């Protein structure tokens, strides 16, 4: 692999379980476990004629981590130019230019690049926190936009996801449990029927701090499955076997 140009403050990290390298910068954006879990939870079609779209792509982590499991196209949509640039260089670093495309701009205008009703799968790790007047924002604008709904809302994300998906296409989200009801309500209003739900716990005895949701566009009503819980750390502070496998293979 040719070494890409790194900008100040950037480093190359590796997801060892998949031999994927990714350009990161703690000052701007570094993927966290939720990206790894979302990529693993999503069932991407292996076939070459498929299209998977990752919204709120950040530095491209979710799409990169899904890429070994499909021969199809993966589109990344990221609003922030600095993050989109990191994603593009990571795509090149992994020699995935023929498979992955990074679109820089607002996900609400995604149909200028990707037609409606054309995606087999849409994934999204959206900003977790509503933009409330009294909510503490990170003074770092890049991180604030990634964490707070300063530039989009959950309603926009869900509507955009539904619009992109073919009939019976699948949507995958990772979010916070305290917004699960809101997410499910928005999904149902946009023809996305939730099918698989999995709660993620930081360690034994703690409340869940993440939830993974799969939905099918125009799916049959009912049939929801709550999967076995996923716990990140064991009682001794080490990664559990499942999470260790996802990170290190």
Secondary structure as a PSIPRED ss2 file (coil, helix, strand):
# PSIPRED VFORMAT (PSIPRED V4.0)

   1 X C   1.000  0.000  0.000
   2 X C   1.000  0.000  0.000
   3 X C   1.000  0.000  0.000
   4 X C   1.000  0.000  0.000
   5 X C   1.000  0.000  0.000
   6 X C   1.000  0.000  0.000
   7 X C   1.000  0.000  0.000
   8 X C   1.000  0.000  0.000
   9 X C   1.000  0.000  0.000
  10 X C   1.000  0.000  0.000
  11 X E   0.000  0.000  1.000
  12 X E   0.000  0.000  1.000
  13 X E   0.000  0.000  1.000
  14 X E   0.000  0.000  1.000
  15 X E   0.000  0.000  1.000
  16 X C   1.000  0.000  0.000
  17 X C   1.000  0.000  0.000
  18 X C   1.000  0.000  0.000
  19 X C   1.000  0.000  0.000
  20 X E   0.000  0.000  1.000
  21 X E   0.000  0.000  1.000
  22 X E   0.000  0.000  1.000
  23 X E   0.000  0.000  1.000
  24 X E   0.000  0.000  1.000
  25 X E   0.000  0.000  1.000
  26 X C   1.000  0.000  0.000
  27 X C   1.000  0.000  0.000
  28 X C   1.000  0.000  0.000
  29 X E   0.000  0.000  1.000
  30 X C   1.000  0.000  0.000
  31 X C   1.000  0.000  0.000
  32 X C   1.000  0.000  0.000
  33 X H   0.000  1.000  0.000
  34 X H   0.000  1.000  0.000
  35 X H   0.000  1.000  0.000
  36 X H   0.000  1.000  0.000
  37 X H   0.000  1.000  0.000
  38 X H   0.000  1.000  0.000
  39 X H   0.000  1.000  0.000
  40 X H   0.000  1.000  0.000
  41 X H   0.000  1.000  0.000
  42 X C   1.000  0.000  0.000
  43 X C   1.000  0.000  0.000
  44 X C   1.000  0.000  0.000
  45 X C   1.000  0.000  0.000
  46 X C   1.000  0.000  0.000
  47 X C   1.000  0.000  0.000
  48 X C   1.000  0.000  0.000
  49 X C   1.000  0.000  0.000
  50 X C   1.000  0.000  0.000
  51 X E   0.000  0.000  1.000
  52 X E   0.000  0.000  1.000
  53 X E   0.000  0.000  1.000
  54 X E   0.000  0.000  1.000
  55 X E   0.000  0.000  1.000
  56 X C   1.000  0.000  0.000
  57 X C   1.000  0.000  0.000
  58 X C   1.000  0.000  0.000
  59 X C   1.000  0.000  0.000
  60 X C   1.000  0.000  0.000
  61 X H   0.000  1.000  0.000
  62 X H   0.000  1.000  0.000
  63 X H   0.000  1.000  0.000
  64 X H   0.000  1.000  0.000
  65 X H   0.000  1.000  0.000
  66 X H   0.000  1.000  0.000
  67 X H   0.000  1.000  0.000
  68 X H   0.000  1.000  0.000
  69 X H   0.000  1.000  0.000
  70 X C   1.000  0.000  0.000
  71 X C   1.000  0.000  0.000
  72 X C   1.000  0.000  0.000
  73 X E   0.000  0.000  1.000
  74 X E   0.000  0.000  1.000
  75 X E   0.000  0.000  1.000
  76 X E   0.000  0.000  1.000
  77 X E   0.000  0.000  1.000
  78 X E   0.000  0.000  1.000
  79 X C   1.000  0.000  0.000
  80 X C   1.000  0.000  0.000
  81 X H   0.000  1.000  0.000
  82 X H   0.000  1.000  0.000
  83 X H   0.000  1.000  0.000
  84 X H   0.000  1.000  0.000
  85 X H   0.000  1.000  0.000
  86 X H   0.000  1.000  0.000
  87 X H   0.000  1.000  0.000
  88 X H   0.000  1.000  0.000
  89 X H   0.000  1.000  0.000
  90 X H   0.000  1.000  0.000
  91 X H   0.000  1.000  0.000
  92 X H   0.000  1.000  0.000
  93 X H   0.000  1.000  0.000
  94 X C   1.000  0.000  0.000
  95 X C   1.000  0.000  0.000
  96 X C   1.000  0.000  0.000
  97 X C   1.000  0.000  0.000
  98 X C   1.000  0.000  0.000
  99 X C   1.000  0.000  0.000
 100 X E   0.000  0.000  1.000
 101 X E   0.000  0.000  1.000
 102 X E   0.000  0.000  1.000
 103 X E   0.000  0.000  1.000
 104 X E   0.000  0.000  1.000
 105 X C   1.000  0.000  0.000
 106 X C   1.000  0.000  0.000
 107 X H   0.000  1.000  0.000
 108 X H   0.000  1.000  0.000
 109 X H   0.000  1.000  0.000
 110 X H   0.000  1.000  0.000
 111 X H   0.000  1.000  0.000
 112 X H   0.000  1.000  0.000
 113 X C   1.000  0.000  0.000
 114 X C   1.000  0.000  0.000
 115 X C   1.000  0.000  0.000
 116 X C   1.000  0.000  0.000
 117 X C   1.000  0.000  0.000
 118 X C   1.000  0.000  0.000
 119 X E   0.000  0.000  1.000
 120 X E   0.000  0.000  1.000
 121 X E   0.000  0.000  1.000
 122 X E   0.000  0.000  1.000
 123 X E   0.000  0.000  1.000
 124 X E   0.000  0.000  1.000
 125 X C   1.000  0.000  0.000
 126 X C   1.000  0.000  0.000
 127 X C   1.000  0.000  0.000
 128 X C   1.000  0.000  0.000
 129 X E   0.000  0.000  1.000
 130 X C   1.000  0.000  0.000
 131 X C   1.000  0.000  0.000
 132 X C   1.000  0.000  0.000
 133 X C   1.000  0.000  0.000
 134 X C   1.000  0.000  0.000
 135 X C   1.000  0.000  0.000
 136 X C   1.000  0.000  0.000
 137 X C   1.000  0.000  0.000
 138 X C   1.000  0.000  0.000
 139 X C   1.000  0.000  0.000
 140 X C   1.000  0.000  0.000
 141 X H   0.000  1.000  0.000
 142 X H   0.000  1.000  0.000
 143 X H   0.000  1.000  0.000
 144 X H   0.000  1.000  0.000
 145 X H   0.000  1.000  0.000
 146 X H   0.000  1.000  0.000
 147 X H   0.000  1.000  0.000
 148 X E   0.000  0.000  1.000
 149 X C   1.000  0.000  0.000
 150 X C   1.000  0.000  0.000
 151 X C   1.000  0.000  0.000
 152 X C   1.000  0.000  0.000
 153 X C   1.000  0.000  0.000
 154 X H   0.000  1.000  0.000
 155 X H   0.000  1.000  0.000
 156 X H   0.000  1.000  0.000
 157 X H   0.000  1.000  0.000
 158 X H   0.000  1.000  0.000
 159 X H   0.000  1.000  0.000
 160 X H   0.000  1.000  0.000
 161 X H   0.000  1.000  0.000
 162 X H   0.000  1.000  0.000
 163 X H   0.000  1.000  0.000
 164 X H   0.000  1.000  0.000
 165 X E   0.000  0.000  1.000
 166 X E   0.000  0.000  1.000
 167 X E   0.000  0.000  1.000
 168 X E   0.000  0.000  1.000
 169 X E   0.000  0.000  1.000
 170 X E   0.000  0.000  1.000
 171 X E   0.000  0.000  1.000
 172 X E   0.000  0.000  1.000
 173 X E   0.000  0.000  1.000
 174 X E   0.000  0.000  1.000
 175 X E   0.000  0.000  1.000
 176 X C   1.000  0.000  0.000
 177 X H   0.000  1.000  0.000
 178 X H   0.000  1.000  0.000
 179 X H   0.000  1.000  0.000
 180 X H   0.000  1.000  0.000
 181 X H   0.000  1.000  0.000
 182 X H   0.000  1.000  0.000
 183 X H   0.000  1.000  0.000
 184 X H   0.000  1.000  0.000
 185 X H   0.000  1.000  0.000
 186 X H   0.000  1.000  0.000
 187 X H   0.000  1.000  0.000
 188 X H   0.000  1.000  0.000
 189 X H   0.000  1.000  0.000
 190 X C   1.000  0.000  0.000
 191 X C   1.000  0.000  0.000
 192 X E   0.000  0.000  1.000
 193 X E   0.000  0.000  1.000
 194 X E   0.000  0.000  1.000
 195 X E   0.000  0.000  1.000
 196 X E   0.000  0.000  1.000
 197 X E   0.000  0.000  1.000
 198 X E   0.000  0.000  1.000
 199 X E   0.000  0.000  1.000
 200 X E   0.000  0.000  1.000
 201 X E   0.000  0.000  1.000
 202 X E   0.000  0.000  1.000
 203 X E   0.000  0.000  1.000
 204 X C   1.000  0.000  0.000
 205 X C   1.000  0.000  0.000
 206 X C   1.000  0.000  0.000
 207 X C   1.000  0.000  0.000
 208 X E   0.000  0.000  1.000
 209 X E   0.000  0.000  1.000
 210 X E   0.000  0.000  1.000
 211 X E   0.000  0.000  1.000
 212 X E   0.000  0.000  1.000
 213 X E   0.000  0.000  1.000
 214 X E   0.000  0.000  1.000
 215 X E   0.000  0.000  1.000
 216 X E   0.000  0.000  1.000
 217 X E   0.000  0.000  1.000
 218 X C   1.000  0.000  0.000
 219 X C   1.000  0.000  0.000
 220 X C   1.000  0.000  0.000
 221 X C   1.000  0.000  0.000
 222 X C   1.000  0.000  0.000
 223 X C   1.000  0.000  0.000
 224 X C   1.000  0.000  0.000
 225 X E   0.000  0.000  1.000
 226 X E   0.000  0.000  1.000
 227 X C   1.000  0.000  0.000
 228 X C   1.000  0.000  0.000
 229 X C   1.000  0.000  0.000
 230 X E   0.000  0.000  1.000
 231 X E   0.000  0.000  1.000
 232 X E   0.000  0.000  1.000
 233 X E   0.000  0.000  1.000
 234 X C   1.000  0.000  0.000
 235 X C   1.000  0.000  0.000
 236 X C   1.000  0.000  0.000
 237 X C   1.000  0.000  0.000
 238 X C   1.000  0.000  0.000
 239 X E   0.000  0.000  1.000
 240 X C   1.000  0.000  0.000
 241 X H   0.000  1.000  0.000
 242 X H   0.000  1.000  0.000
 243 X H   0.000  1.000  0.000
 244 X H   0.000  1.000  0.000
 245 X H   0.000  1.000  0.000
 246 X H   0.000  1.000  0.000
 247 X H   0.000  1.000  0.000
 248 X H   0.000  1.000  0.000
 249 X C   1.000  0.000  0.000
